[in-house]
Amino acid sequence: MTAAALLVAMLVCWRVCEQKAENNAWQELAGTLSGASETFNPAMVADLPEPARRYFNFTIQPGTKLVHAVEIDMTGELSLGTAEAPAYRPMSAREILCPPGGFVWSLRCGAISGTEGILYGRSWTRFWLLRLLPVARSGGPDHLRSAFGRLVAESAFWAPANLLPGAGVTWEALGVDSARVTLLAGPLQQSVEIHVDAEGAPECVIFQRWSNANCDQAYRLQPFGGELSGFQQFDGYRLPTRVIAGNHYGTPDYFPFFKVTVTDVRFP
């Protein structure tokens, strides 16, 4: 075997091993069961700040089964550039979201494919060019903290049952139409602001994310935000099907690099 053929074989083996690990993570999250087939009752949120009550009463219908895991299919645009030269590219992705355990987001964007995820205290970014050449690889404590921020924020988008009052979840009022939820999972903690309209629809989710998406490429807290719309019913949950999000939300440096439309939501 030539050196080139050996290198290709090693890359293929590496790729296959990572795909197997990612599939196993997906299946582990999909197998997470709800506590005892509980259903939503507005009395569960009676002691929360009024904007939080409005949020839950909008997103979960009374009698809906409370489930931990949700699978989301999405299409849209992803920028791999900068605010000055965004170079948006068509993308499609599927995701499983199961707070606080983790998420797996599987992306295809032109010649780039791969996953981002977090699973019980471990996180990763693994993207490949032409499904063969590794191009973006991240992990470690800073990456984990950043990924946990995404996990909690997306819970407010698509997995509201996981933010109901309970162990590791606290709520506080911010204003007439906003409340802050904090999720604690072991050493990880993340607070997220949810801004709702008169009905309780979460129009905007904002949080301080631990991120290196800045000119210094240094990890620090900076605002990240998403705007939500296109709410539809999915098995008793009213969830957004349109999300536009990006770094430095609410500042002159805001860059919405993530623009997606949800095509399906399932509860495994």
Secondary structure per residue as TSV (DSSP state, phi and psi in degrees):
chain	resnum	aa	ss	phi	psi
A	1	M	-	360.0	131.2
A	2	T	-	-71.5	165.0
A	3	A	H	-62.5	-38.9
A	4	A	H	-65.1	-43.2
A	5	A	H	-65.6	-37.7
A	6	L	H	-64.9	-41.1
A	7	L	H	-62.8	-44.7
A	8	V	H	-61.1	-43.1
A	9	A	H	-62.0	-40.2
A	10	M	H	-65.7	-41.4
A	11	L	H	-64.7	-42.0
A	12	V	H	-62.0	-43.5
A	13	C	H	-62.3	-43.1
A	14	W	H	-59.4	-47.4
A	15	R	H	-62.1	-44.9
A	16	V	H	-63.4	-40.9
A	17	C	H	-64.0	-41.1
A	18	E	H	-66.8	-40.5
A	19	Q	H	-61.5	-38.7
A	20	K	H	-65.0	-43.1
A	21	A	H	-63.5	-40.5
A	22	E	H	-68.3	-40.0
A	23	N	H	-63.0	-39.4
A	24	N	H	-64.7	-39.7
A	25	A	H	-63.4	-42.9
A	26	W	H	-58.5	-48.8
A	27	Q	H	-65.4	-34.5
A	28	E	H	-64.7	-42.5
A	29	L	H	-69.4	-39.0
A	30	A	H	-64.3	-26.7
A	31	G	T	-84.8	0.4
A	32	T	-	-71.9	123.8
A	33	L	-	-100.2	152.4
A	34	S	-	-67.9	161.2
A	35	G	S	-55.8	-54.3
A	36	A	S	-157.5	45.2
A	37	S	S	51.9	38.6
A	38	E	-	-66.4	152.1
A	39	T	B	-118.9	157.4
A	40	F	-	-76.4	133.4
A	41	N	-	-129.6	128.3
A	42	P	G	-53.7	-22.0
A	43	A	G	-63.1	-23.0
A	44	M	G	-62.7	-26.5
A	45	V	G	-113.9	14.5
A	46	A	T	-62.3	-27.5
A	47	D	T	-93.9	2.1
A	48	L	S	-82.2	161.6
A	49	P	-	-56.0	148.7
A	50	E	H	-54.5	-43.3
A	51	P	H	-61.2	-33.7
A	52	A	H	-69.2	-41.0
A	53	R	H	-60.5	-43.3
A	54	R	H	-61.2	-41.3
A	55	Y	H	-59.8	-50.1
A	56	F	H	-67.4	-39.5
A	57	N	H	-69.3	-22.0
A	58	F	H	-81.3	-43.6
A	59	T	H	-84.3	-23.0
A	60	I	B	-129.5	122.4
A	61	Q	-	-76.0	144.7
A	62	P	T	-54.9	136.9
A	63	G	T	88.2	-3.7
A	64	T	-	-73.4	136.1
A	65	K	B	-66.0	133.2
A	66	L	-	-85.3	114.9
A	67	V	-	-119.2	148.6
A	68	H	S	-86.8	-41.9
A	69	A	-	-100.0	142.1
A	70	V	E	-138.8	138.9
A	71	E	E	-108.8	134.7
A	72	I	E	-128.6	130.6
A	73	D	E	-103.9	139.9
A	74	M	E	-147.8	153.0
A	75	T	E	-131.5	167.2
A	76	G	E	157.6	-145.4
A	77	E	E	-129.3	141.2
A	78	L	E	-130.8	131.9
A	79	S	E	-93.6	130.3
A	80	L	S	-105.9	12.6
A	81	G	S	-114.1	-138.7
A	82	T	-	-126.0	173.2
A	83	A	S	-60.4	-35.4
A	84	E	S	-74.6	-32.3
A	85	A	S	-138.8	76.7
A	86	P	-	-66.6	-33.9
A	87	A	-	49.0	54.4
A	88	Y	E	-59.9	140.2
A	89	R	E	-127.6	143.9
A	90	P	E	-61.3	141.8
A	91	M	E	-143.6	160.1
A	92	S	E	-139.3	149.2
A	93	A	E	-154.8	159.3
A	94	R	E	-132.1	151.2
A	95	E	E	-144.6	145.2
A	96	I	E	-116.8	132.2
A	97	L	E	-126.7	122.9
A	98	C	E	-147.1	77.3
A	99	P	T	-70.0	148.9
A	100	P	T	-87.3	6.3
A	101	G	T	-63.3	-43.3
A	102	G	E	158.4	-169.6
A	103	F	E	-150.7	158.5
A	104	V	E	-131.7	124.7
A	105	W	E	-117.0	115.1
A	106	S	E	-106.7	119.7
A	107	L	E	-116.3	143.3
A	108	R	E	-128.8	122.0
A	109	C	E	-142.0	90.4
A	110	G	T	62.7	-127.4
A	111	A	T	-81.0	-5.1
A	112	I	E	-97.3	134.9
A	113	S	E	-147.1	162.5
A	114	G	E	150.3	-163.5
A	115	T	E	-138.8	155.2
A	116	E	E	-122.1	149.9
A	117	G	E	-171.8	171.2
A	118	I	E	-145.4	136.9
A	119	L	E	-144.1	105.0
A	120	Y	S	46.2	58.7
A	121	G	S	88.0	11.3
A	122	R	-	-136.7	137.5
A	123	S	E	-135.2	163.8
A	124	W	E	-158.3	155.7
A	125	T	E	-127.6	125.6
A	126	R	E	-140.3	100.9
A	127	F	E	-116.2	148.4
A	128	W	E	-128.2	147.7
A	129	L	E	-98.8	126.9
A	130	L	T	56.7	27.4
A	131	R	T	60.5	18.1
A	132	L	T	-135.4	-35.3
A	133	L	E	-106.0	122.2
A	134	P	E	-69.4	129.5
A	135	V	E	-123.8	-28.0
A	136	A	E	-139.0	118.9
A	137	R	E	-135.6	124.9
A	138	S	E	-145.0	155.7
A	139	G	-	-176.1	-168.6
A	140	G	S	96.3	176.7
A	141	P	H	-60.0	-43.0
A	142	D	H	-64.5	-44.0
A	143	H	H	-62.0	-40.7
A	144	L	H	-61.0	-45.1
A	145	R	H	-62.5	-40.5
A	146	S	H	-66.4	-43.8
A	147	A	H	-64.5	-35.2
A	148	F	H	-65.7	-36.1
A	149	G	H	-59.8	-44.7
A	150	R	H	-61.5	-43.2
A	151	L	H	-56.7	-46.6
A	152	V	H	-69.4	-41.9
A	153	A	H	-62.7	-43.5
A	154	E	H	-71.4	-20.2
A	155	S	H	-61.0	-40.8
A	156	A	H	-65.6	-29.0
A	157	F	H	-72.1	-59.4
A	158	W	H	-124.3	-4.4
A	159	A	-	-136.1	57.3
A	160	P	G	-62.7	-26.7
A	161	A	G	-60.8	-26.8
A	162	N	G	-76.5	-6.9
A	163	L	G	-106.0	6.7
A	164	L	S	-63.7	152.9
A	165	P	S	-54.6	135.9
A	166	G	B	171.8	-169.7
A	167	A	T	-59.9	126.8
A	168	G	T	83.3	1.6
A	169	V	E	-122.7	124.7
A	170	T	E	-131.6	151.1
A	171	W	E	-127.2	148.6
A	172	E	E	-146.8	148.5
A	173	A	E	-76.2	145.1
A	174	L	E	-115.2	-38.2
A	175	G	E	-165.5	-169.8
A	176	V	T	-62.0	-35.5
A	177	D	T	-122.5	25.6
A	178	S	E	-150.1	150.6
A	179	A	E	-147.4	159.4
A	180	R	E	-116.6	130.7
A	181	V	E	-111.0	140.3
A	182	T	E	-122.2	128.8
A	183	L	E	-113.7	128.8
A	184	L	E	-115.8	128.0
A	185	A	E	-139.8	98.5
A	186	G	T	61.8	-128.7
A	187	P	T	-80.9	-4.4
A	188	L	E	-95.1	138.5
A	189	Q	E	-144.3	136.9
A	190	Q	E	-145.9	132.9
A	191	S	E	-106.6	143.3
A	192	V	E	-136.6	133.9
A	193	E	E	-90.9	132.9
A	194	I	E	-117.8	121.9
A	195	H	E	-107.7	123.7
A	196	V	E	-115.9	158.1
A	197	D	-	-90.7	-169.6
A	198	A	T	-62.3	-29.7
A	199	E	T	-84.2	-21.3
A	200	G	-	111.3	1.2
A	201	A	-	-65.6	128.5
A	202	P	E	-75.0	96.9
A	203	E	E	-76.0	-27.0
A	204	C	E	-151.8	137.0
A	205	V	E	-125.0	125.8
A	206	I	E	-130.4	141.9
A	207	F	E	-155.6	160.0
A	208	Q	E	-86.3	110.8
A	209	R	E	-102.8	138.7
A	210	W	E	-77.8	109.6
A	211	S	E	-149.0	153.0
A	212	N	-	-111.2	19.6
A	213	A	-	-82.1	73.3
A	214	N	S	-152.8	172.2
A	215	C	T	-64.9	-24.2
A	216	D	T	-88.3	-11.0
A	217	Q	-	52.2	38.9
A	218	A	-	-115.9	137.8
A	219	Y	-	-67.9	130.2
A	220	R	E	-163.7	166.0
A	221	L	E	-75.2	131.8
A	222	Q	E	-153.5	153.4
A	223	P	E	-70.8	138.1
A	224	F	E	-130.5	139.6
A	225	G	E	-147.7	154.8
A	226	G	E	-134.6	140.4
A	227	E	E	-107.0	131.2
A	228	L	E	-116.4	142.6
A	229	S	E	-159.4	-176.8
A	230	G	-	64.7	45.8
A	231	F	-	-69.5	135.1
A	232	Q	E	-136.9	160.2
A	233	Q	E	-86.8	134.0
A	234	F	E	-137.0	99.9
A	235	D	T	51.5	44.4
A	236	G	T	92.7	-5.4
A	237	Y	E	-107.0	135.4
A	238	R	E	-104.9	108.4
A	239	L	E	-125.4	152.9
A	240	P	-	-73.3	142.4
A	241	T	S	-111.9	1.8
A	242	R	E	-133.0	123.5
A	243	V	E	-132.7	129.3
A	244	I	E	-124.1	122.1
A	245	A	E	-145.1	159.0
A	246	G	E	-175.9	176.1
A	247	N	E	-78.0	155.9
A	248	H	T	61.3	36.1
A	249	Y	T	-59.1	137.2
A	250	G	T	81.5	6.9
A	251	T	S	-122.9	166.7
A	252	P	T	-61.5	-17.1
A	253	D	T	-91.8	6.2
A	254	Y	-	-56.2	132.5
A	255	F	E	-137.3	103.5
A	256	P	E	-78.9	87.6
A	257	F	E	-84.4	-8.9
A	258	F	E	-123.1	112.5
A	259	K	E	-133.3	109.1
A	260	V	E	-132.5	155.1
A	261	T	E	-120.0	125.6
A	262	V	E	-77.9	129.6
A	263	T	E	-102.7	-20.4
A	264	D	E	-162.5	148.6
A	265	V	E	-131.9	132.1
A	266	R	E	-132.9	154.8
A	267	F	-	-119.5	101.6
A	268	P	-	-66.1	360.0
